[in-house]
Amino acid sequence: MTQQTELSVDLSVGPIAYEDSGGDGTTVVLLHGLAQDGTVWRHVVDELGTSVRCVVPHLPYGSQHTPVRPGARVTPHSVALLIGEFADALKLGDDTVFVENDAGRLQQLAAERPDRVGRMVIAGCEAFDNYPPGPAGKLLDVMSRVPGGITLLARTLSVRPLRRMPGTGYAVMSQRPVPHELIDHWIEPLRKDPAARKLLLHYLRSGVKTEMMEAADALRTYDRPALVVWGKQDKMMPLSHGRRLADLLPQARLIELDDCGTLIPLDQPKALAAAIREFAAPSPGSAKSSPAF
């Protein structure tokens, strides 16, 4: 198991915890989605080993176990900028590879601050008009508009058999059941901390329907290396959107993974790690191709 050091950096919203595997290899920043934390990347970090330096922040998406500053508010756009602020605070270089799964904040950051994102991997993310994304995203959006909805959802997800209901919650995001211990860890703040629920509620209510389309338009001029990785069985993020992103980004290539849903770090950690390792090499190719994994 790859040794990681647990650290924290003070940013505009307060302390952000992160894990750092250290080493002299290319720095790879691994970004998770909503109602999760960086533990979703644990198998990928193990697969990458010492080939790269893995930096894994626990973003303030409601599942953070380090409380943010009292009164702090987050929106999709502000989290995109927060990722850039995090990289600035750690003084990460131009060769840093940013990898995101599930969310779409990296696309917004690359659109707004392309110089900050030297290279990026978009791995099964919300994009274009798929926002909120798929059944799970739309359920979260609906529950955010019902009084007590987020509390009810957290309590429902605490009942283990209910997590396995087809087409709902985390069950729709993966080809195989998400381990119970991971979900327990992710929903603990939402079950126990009103501040965590309030933070997630504000985030969900602050999304702007057109913001991912606006980011996509700006990415047409992102003339830096990019990799798009998508699961062929993804029920939340249409495979066609992965292909559209690869066509839209001037220096992108596309990898499609079989037996894989939205949570690529859990469904196909070896294949995703292999793709990241190759892409993070000092001189990644810029030609479009479709290698098989």
For each residue, the residues with C-beta under 8 A, 3 or more apart:
1: 46
2: 21 45 46 48 49 50 54
3: 21 22
4: 19 20 21 45 54 56
5: 19 20 21 22
6: 17 18 19
7: 17 18 19 20
8: 15 16 17 18 66
9: 15 16 18 86 89 90
10: 14 15 16 89
11: 14 15 16 82 85 86 89
12: 82 85
13: 16 60 68 69 72 74 78 82
14: 10 11 67 68 69 72
15: 8 9 10 11 66 68
16: 8 9 10 11 13 57 58 59 60 64 66 82 86
17: 6 7 8 57 58 64 65 66
18: 6 7 8 9 38 55 56 57 58 86
19: 4 5 6 7 38 45 54 55 56
20: 4 5 7 53 54 55 56
21: 2 3 4 5 45 48 50 52 53 54 55
22: 3 5 53
23: 50 52 53
24: 53
25: 50 51 52 53 280
26: 52 53 95 96 97 280 281 282
27: 52 53 55 92 93 95 96 97
28: 48 52 53 54 55 96 97 98 99 276 280
29: 55 56 57 83 86 87 92 96 97 98 99
30: 38 41 44 45 54 55 56 99 265
31: 57 59 83 98 99 100 101 103 105 106
32: 36 37 38 40 41 56 58 59 61 101 102 103
33: 36 40 61 101 102 103
34: 61 62 102 103 137 140 200 203
35: 61 62 63 140 186 187 190 200
36: 32 33 39 40 61 63 102 186
37: 32 40 58 59 61 63 64 65 185 186
38: 18 19 30 32 41 56 57 58
39: 36 42 182 185 186
40: 32 33 36 37 101 182 263 265 266
41: 30 32 38 44 45 54 56 101 265
42: 39 45 46
43: 46 47 265 266 269 273
44: 30 41 47 48 265 269 272 273 276
45: 2 4 19 21 30 41 42 48 54 56
46: 1 2 42 43 49 269
47: 43 44 269 270 272 273 274
48: 2 21 28 44 45 51 52 54 273 276 277
49: 2 46
50: 2 21 23 25
51: 25 48 277 280
52: 21 23 25 26 27 28 48 97 276 277 280
53: 20 21 22 23 24 25 26 27 28
54: 2 4 19 20 21 28 30 41 45 48
55: 18 19 20 21 27 28 29 30 90 92
56: 4 18 19 20 29 30 32 38 41 45
57: 16 17 18 29 31 38 83 86
58: 16 17 18 32 37 38 63 64 65 66
59: 16 31 32 37 64 79 82 83
60: 13 16 64 68 72 74 79 82 199
61: 32 33 34 35 36 37 64 74 79 103 200 203
62: 34 35 150 189 190 196 197 199 200 203
63: 35 36 37 58 185 186 187 188 189 190 196
64: 16 17 37 58 59 60 61 67 68 189 196
65: 17 37 58 188 189
66: 8 15 16 17 58
67: 14 64 193 195 196
68: 13 14 15 60 64 72 74 195 199
69: 13 14 72
70: 195
71:
72: 13 14 60 68 69 199
73: 78 199 202 206
74: 13 60 61 68 78 79 82 199 202 203 206
75: 78 79 202 203 206 207
76: 79 80 104 105 108 203 206 207 208 211
77: 80 81 108 206 208 211
78: 13 73 74 75 81 82
79: 59 60 61 74 75 76 82 83 103 105 203
80: 76 77 83 84 105 106 108 109 112
81: 77 78 84 85 109 112 113
82: 11 12 13 16 59 60 74 78 79 85 86
83: 29 31 57 59 79 80 86 87 98 105 106 109
84: 80 81 87 88 109 113 116 117
85: 11 12 81 82 88 89
86: 9 11 16 18 29 57 82 83 89 90
87: 29 83 84 90 92 96 98 116
88: 84 85 91 92 116
89: 9 10 11 85 86
90: 9 55 86 87
91: 88
92: 27 29 55 87 88 96
93: 27 96 118
94: 115 118
95: 26 27 118 119 282
96: 26 27 28 29 87 92 93 118 119
97: 26 27 28 29 52 118 119 120 121 276 279 280
98: 28 29 31 83 87 106 109 110 117 119 120 121
99: 28 29 30 31 120 121 123 276
100: 31 103 104 105 106 107 120 121 122 123 125
101: 31 32 33 40 41 123 124 125 262 263 264 265
102: 32 33 34 36 124 125 126 173 262 263
103: 31 32 33 34 61 79 100 106 125 126
104: 76 100 107 108 125 126 127 131 133 212 215
105: 31 76 79 80 83 100 108 109
106: 31 80 83 98 100 103 109 110 117 120 122 125
107: 100 104 110 111 122 125 127 212 215 216 219
108: 76 77 80 104 105 111 112 211 212 215
109: 80 81 83 84 98 105 106 112 113 116 117
110: 98 106 107 113 114 117 120 215 218 219 222
111: 107 108 114 214 215 216 217 218 219 222
112: 80 81 108 109 218
113: 81 84 109 110 116 117
114: 110 111 117 221 222 224
115: 94
116: 84 87 88 109 113
117: 84 98 106 109 110 113 114 120 222 224
118: 93 94 95 96 97 224
119: 95 96 97 98 224 225 226 279 280 284
120: 97 98 99 100 106 110 117 224 226 227
121: 97 98 99 100 226 227 228 229 275 276 279
122: 100 106 107 125 127 226 227 228 229 242 245
123: 99 100 101 228 229 230 264 265 272
124: 101 102 229 230 231 234 236 237 242 260 261 262 263 264
125: 100 101 102 103 104 106 107 122 237
126: 102 103 104 130 131 132 133 137 212 237
127: 104 107 122 130 131 212 216 237 241 244 245
128: 131 212 213 216 241 244
129: 212 213
130: 126 127 133 134 212 236 237 238 241
131: 104 126 127 128 137 207 209 211 212
132: 126 137 138 140 141 204 207
133: 104 126 130 136 137 138 236 237
134: 130 137 138 172 235 236 237 262
135: 138 139 167 168 172 235 236
136: 133 139 140 168 169 170 172 173 236
137: 34 126 131 132 133 134 140 141 236
138: 132 133 134 135 141 142
139: 135 136 142 143 153 168 169
140: 34 35 132 136 137 143 144 153 204
141: 132 137 138 144 145 204 207
142: 138 139 145 146 149
143: 139 140 146 149 150 152 153
144: 140 141 149 150 200 201 204 205
145: 141 142 149 205
146: 142 143 149 152
147:
148: 151 152
149: 142 143 144 145 146 152 153
150: 62 143 144 153 154 190 197 200 201
151: 148 154 155 197
152: 143 146 148 149 155 156
153: 139 140 143 149 150 156 157 190
154: 150 151 157 158 187 190 191 197
155: 151 152 158 159 191
156: 152 153 159 162
157: 153 154 162 163 169 170 183 187
158: 154 155 184 187 191
159: 155 156 162 163
160: 163 164 180
161: 164
162: 156 157 159 165
163: 157 159 160 169 170 171 177 178 180 183
164: 160 161 171 177
165: 162 168 169 171
166: 171 172
167: 135 171 172 235
168: 135 136 139 165 171 172
169: 136 139 157 163 165 172 173
170: 136 157 163 173 174 178 183 263
171: 163 164 165 166 167 168 174 177 178
172: 134 135 136 166 167 168 169 235 236 261 262
173: 102 136 169 170 178 235 236 261 262 263
174: 170 171 177 178 261 262 263 266 267
175: 231 233 259 260 261 267
176: 266 267
177: 163 164 171 174
178: 163 170 171 173 174 182 183 263 266
179: 182 183
180: 160 163 183 184
181: 184 185
182: 39 40 178 179 185 186
183: 157 163 170 178 179 180 186 187
184: 158 180 181 187 188
185: 37 39 63 181 182 188
186: 35 36 37 39 63 182 183 190
187: 35 63 154 157 158 183 184 190 191
188: 63 65 184 185 191 192
189: 62 63 64 65 192 193 196
190: 35 62 63 150 153 154 186 187 193 196 197 200
191: 154 155 158 187 188
192: 188 189 196
193: 67 189 190 196 197
194: 197 198
195: 67 68 70 198 199
196: 62 63 64 67 189 190 192 193 199 200
197: 62 150 151 154 190 193 194 200 201
198: 194 195 201 202
199: 60 62 68 72 73 74 195 196 202 203
200: 34 35 61 62 144 150 190 196 197 203 204
201: 144 150 197 198 204 205
202: 73 74 75 198 199 205 206
203: 34 61 62 74 75 76 79 199 200 206 207
204: 132 140 141 144 200 201 207
205: 144 145 201 202
206: 73 74 75 76 77 202 203
207: 75 76 131 132 141 203 204 211
208: 76 77 211
209: 131
210: 213 214
211: 76 77 108 131 207 208 214 215
212: 104 107 108 126 127 128 129 130 131 215 216
213: 128 129 210 216 217
214: 111 210 211 217 218
215: 104 107 108 110 111 211 212 218 219
216: 107 111 127 128 212 213 219 220 245 248
217: 111 213 214 220
218: 110 111 112 214 215 221 222
219: 107 110 111 215 216 222 245 248 249
220: 216 217 248 249 250
221: 114 218 250
222: 110 111 114 117 218 219 226 249 250
223: 250 251
224: 114 117 118 119 120 251
225: 119 251 252 279 284 286
226: 119 120 121 122 222 249 251 252 253
227: 120 121 122 252 253 254 255 275 276 279
228: 121 122 123 242 245 246 249 252 253 254 255
229: 121 122 123 124 242 254 255 256 257 264 272 275
230: 123 124 234 237 239 241 242 243 254 255 256 257 260
231: 124 175 234 237 239 256 257 260 261 262 264 267 268
232: 239 256 257 258 259 260
233: 175 258 259 260 261
234: 124 230 231 237 238 239 260 261 262
235: 134 135 167 172 173 261 262
236: 124 130 133 134 135 136 137 172 173 261 262
237: 124 125 126 127 130 133 134 230 231 234 241 242 262
238: 130 234 241 242
239: 230 231 232 234 242 243 256
240: 243 244
241: 127 128 130 230 237 238 244 245
242: 122 124 228 229 230 237 238 239 245 246 254 256
243: 230 239 240 246 247 254
244: 127 128 240 241 247 248
245: 122 127 216 219 228 241 242 248 249 252
246: 228 242 243 249 252 253 254 288
247: 243 244 252
248: 216 219 220 244 245 252
249: 219 220 222 226 228 245 246 252
250: 220 221 222 223
251: 223 224 225 226 286
252: 225 226 227 228 245 246 247 248 249 288
253: 226 227 228 246 285 287 288 289 290 291
254: 227 228 229 230 242 243 246 288 290
255: 227 228 229 230 271 275 290 291 293
256: 229 230 231 232 239 242 290
257: 229 230 231 232 260 264 267 268 271 272 293
258: 232 233
259: 175 232 233 267 268
260: 124 175 230 231 232 233 234 257 264 267 268 271
261: 124 172 173 174 175 231 233 234 235 236 264 267
262: 101 102 124 134 172 173 174 231 234 235 236 237
263: 40 101 102 124 170 173 174 178 266 267
264: 101 123 124 229 231 257 260 261 267 268 269 272
265: 30 40 41 43 44 101 123 269 272
266: 40 43 174 176 178 263 269
267: 174 175 176 231 257 259 260 261 263 264
268: 231 257 259 260 264 271 272 293
269: 43 44 46 47 264 265 266 272 273
270: 47 273 274
271: 255 257 260 268 274 275 293
272: 44 47 123 229 257 264 265 268 269 275 276
273: 43 44 47 48 269 270 276 277
274: 47 270 271 277 278 293
275: 121 227 229 255 271 272 278 279 293
276: 28 44 48 52 97 99 121 227 272 273 279 280
277: 48 51 52 273 274 280 281
278: 274 275 281 284
279: 97 119 121 225 227 275 276 284
280: 25 26 28 51 52 97 119 276 277 284
281: 26 277 278 284
282: 26 95
283:
284: 119 225 278 279 280 281
285: 253 289
286: 225 251
287: 253
288: 246 252 253 254
289: 253 285
290: 253 254 255 256
291: 253 255
292:
293: 255 257 268 271 274 275
